[in-house]
């Protein structure tokens, strides 16, 4: 018994015999024997030494010896209940034996029963705490034994020197599991600290490379979540935000860029990472995005180039630096060789005062919704400039500024932009439209010295579905669509856009000494710039002529193809089908086919009594399959999470190894749900479960048992679905044996 253990130093561990065996206070003798057998058979990870396994076994046997003796158990139960109702009276409980008084004590700090062990049993106690999910307790009692300050102190620990690798392993695994719990709860930096602590301990001791690799893999997958958490912090935490940017830079280098082929071990595909970058943008300032994406565009990267264009335009407009807008326009010229960016080029030309080029480029765009809006707002004008000006303001306000944390509340006003004296001075010094067109023509004839990855399409790309460790994610954190989907597609929702004030205003003389001219109330662009757009009519007529010719060619080709098909069907008709035919597509089934290995789906939102009942019934059905004759434990991961899943997986393995299985009949009644008002991802469900169990062992059939118990299930939301984290028996209503049929 534990009371007989002696040693130079004793440690008091917050454990009791019922917890060691995983039993409720009302457990029957049969349940006690079954629990003892299960606990003895199940083994910890293969990395543990035989000494550690023996230490754990000794504690389990000690608990079983006390609880299997009726007299000892009654005395122990009095101690147990006395502590539950009055911890201060526990030590003085009448009837407690001297051995039990020595073995059982109350830890007034933690308000829990505790046992006293000698140093050589430390590993076994830590292993049991680890299995119970008490990771903080493992760290509390395990880490002090791994820190030696001087030779005298080291000598005190000679007794556990041989057990040091097992203690290191247990503490490191506790760090791993604690980090995963914190990750699941959305505390990503805390999770990283826990994981790094465990990895550092193993690396310093140069032990267990397989466990080191497991922890390192989690750290890699955690990095995107850490980056989002750090960069989303307020501006008064610059050091943490800088750390997030540094982690982002490391990932980009490992991947070879935003759309690069490299592997950062995060598990994110190129599309996943593009969505991650798009979500990340909302937490970066316009200056941070400018610096980041301009550097990434030089890899080269079409995606980074496109995002850099947005940052340059936003920064150039808000900070009144048209030189940045001109740089964005030049980058769009390179992108335009592979995709339609005429709308963005037209907007840049407008902001640079190059109105004729803006109109000419706009006519070449295939953004039909945007063109329809612009034409509608320009009905009373000889050109499209009024609608383009209005569209530009709404595009900046609704499509550009919201993606920069420091521009969310920024107002877009072309009138204020063009009224700025420094903007006027810069625009006056720019080449004329004719010179710009000539330069553009020369650029288009020059060979393209920059190659882009054809797989990295920036526009017209459909977003793909979002992955799992990303919705608890990770959590918990929603991933937005591909950057390609952020094209201007909200024009119809903003048709009632604000017009410019119906008044005229004289501008101050510009820096070049010329007199500023008045502006049209519907058009904030100065008239001296706007007059250049009047020559666009001839170009428009030419474009319509070209389009008409192309349309004629297409109609002729269609007629030839149709005639050929008619003649072919005339001489060799295809078989026909009778009746109404099904509409079946090659890329999708005619009906939705559920995934047989998929996760059980429960309704979103707060946990209800109906959903709670479904979860309990799903668990009982999964338990029946796992402990049945097939020993199929594949479904446990769909309804359980740590620490419950590990415990039940081990139970299944033990039953299979011992040639034991059970048949169940379950009835669920009186389900109650307790949801947290502060944490929507945690809840508790209580239910009365009637369970009829038929035991089979070694080909022999045992008497069936009927049990009616009140069970509490602690639930946590994982990847949008509820999982059972822990379960405990509150009380047993009835228990009896049934005669075998």
C-alpha positions, 0 to 999 in steps of 0.5 A: 500500500502507498502508506508503506512507501518510504524514501528520503523525500516524499511528494504529495500528488493530487490523486485519489484511488477512484480517479486512478482507476477511472471510477465513480464513487458508486462503482460496483465490484464488477465495475471495479474489477473491470476497470482494474483489468482495463487499466493494467492492460493498457500501456502508455506510449512505447517510448516509456521504459519498463521502470515507468510502466512498473511504477504506474502499475504499482499505483493502480494495484495499490488503489485496487487493493484498498477499494476491493476490500470492503472494510478498507473501502468503507473507511476510505469512502468516509474520508472521501465524502468527508472531504467532499462536504468538509475538507477540514474534518477529513483528517479527523474522520472516525473510523479511518485506519492509521495507514489510510490517514498516512496515505490520504491527505487533503491538499488545502491549496487545490482542495482535492484528495492527494496521495503521498509517494516516494521519488521512485514512484514519481514517474507513475504518478505523472503518467496517471495525471497525464492520462487524466488530462491534468497537464498543468499538474504534470508540469507543476510536479515534473519540471522541478525535478528537471532543474538542478542548480548545484552539485548538492541539489543534484545529489538529492535527485540521484534516486530518480536519475535513472527515471529522468528520461521518462520524466522528460518525456511525460513533461514534454507530452504534457506540453504537447497536449496543453498546447493543443488544448490552447490551440483549440481554444484560440490562444495561439501564442500560448499554444506556441509557448507550450509547444516550444517549451516541450520541444526545447526540453527534448532538444536540450536532453537530446531525447526522443526524436520522434516526439520532437518531430511530432511537436515540430509538426504542430508548430509548423501548422500553428504558424498561420494562426499565430501570424493572424493573432499577432498582426491583429493586435492593436498598434500599441503592441508593435513588438508583437505585430513585428514578430507576426510579420517576421513569421510571415516572412519566414513562411514566404521564404519557405514557400518561395512566395505567395503562389510559390511551389515551396513547402512551409509544412503548414499543410496549406495548398496554394489556394488555401494560402492565397485565402490566408493572405487575403484574410491577413490583408485586413490587419495590415496597414497600407504602408505594410502592404505596400512594402510586403507585396512590392517585394513579393512581386519581384520573385516574380508573382502575379498575385503579389503584383496585383495586391501591390497595385491595390496598396500603391493606389490606396497609398498614392490617393490617401497620401496625395502621392500620384507617383505611387499611382503611376508606379501601380499603372506601370505594374498593371501594364505587365499584368495586362499581357496575361489578363484583363486589367483594363478597368484598373488601368483606366482608373489609374489613368484617371487619377493621373489626369490622363482622361483620354487614355482613361476613356480609351482603356475603359472601352477595352475592359470586359468588366460589363457590370462596371461598364454598365454602371459607368454608362448609366451615370454618364448618360447626359455627357458626351463621354464616360468621364462623369460615370468613371469619376463616380465609379472611382470614388465608390471603388476606392471606398468599397473595394480598396480601403476596407482591406487596410486597417488604417483606411477603413474609415477613410473617405474617397473624394476625387475633388479633394484629391485633384484640389491638392496643390502637390497633386496638381504640380505632379500632374502638370509635369506628366507627359501628355496623352499622346506621349503616353500612348506612344510610350505604351505602344513601344512597351507593348512591342518590347519582349516581356522580360518577366515571366509569371506562373500561369497557375497563379491566375489573379482574376476570374478564379472561383474560390475553393471550399475552406479546410477543417483545422481552419473553422476551430481553428485555428478556429474559429477564424473565418477564411475569406475568398481568393484574392481573385474574387476581390475584383470589382463586382459590387457595382449594382449594389451602389448605383445610388452613389453620392454625387458631387456637391452642386456648386462651383469652386475656384482653385488656388493657383498651383505650384507651377504658377498657372491659374486653376480652372473651375470644375464641373459639379458632376465631374471633379476632373479639371476641364483642361484635363477633361477636354482631352477626352473629346477625341475618344469618339473616333476611337470608339467608332473604330472599336465598334467597327472591329467588333462588328467584323468579329461578330460577322466571322463568328456568325458565319462559323456558327452557320457552317458548323450547324450545317455540317452537324445537320448533314452528319445527323441526316446520314448517320442519325444518333440513337434517341431516348424516349421520355424526359431525360435526367440532367446529369453532369460529369463533374457531379453526381445526380444526387448528394452522396453522403461520405460514409466516413464523414463527421456527424453533422449537427446544427450550427448555433447554440447547443439545444436539448435536441442536439444534445440528445443526438450527440449522446445517442451518437456517442452511445452508438459509436461506443457499441461499435467500438467495444463490440465484436468488430472492435471498430474504433474508427468512429471515436474521432468523430464524436470524442476529443482529447482526453476522452478519445485517448482513453477510449482508444486504449480501452478498445485496444485492451479489449481486442487484445484480451478477446473481450467484447460487449453488446449494448442496448441504450436508452437516453432520458431526461436530457438537460443542456448547460451552455456557457454565456461567455464561451459559445464553444463549450457546453455541458449535457446531462442525461440519464442513460439506461444501459444493458450490457452483455459481456463476452470474454474468451468465448464465454458469456457472462451475466448481462447487467442493467445499469441506470446512471446519470452522466455528465458530458463536457462538450467542446466545439471542434471545427464547427462540430460538437465533441465530447471532451470528458464524461463523468458519472454523477450518480447511479440510480439502479444496478442489477444482474439479469438472467442470461437469455 
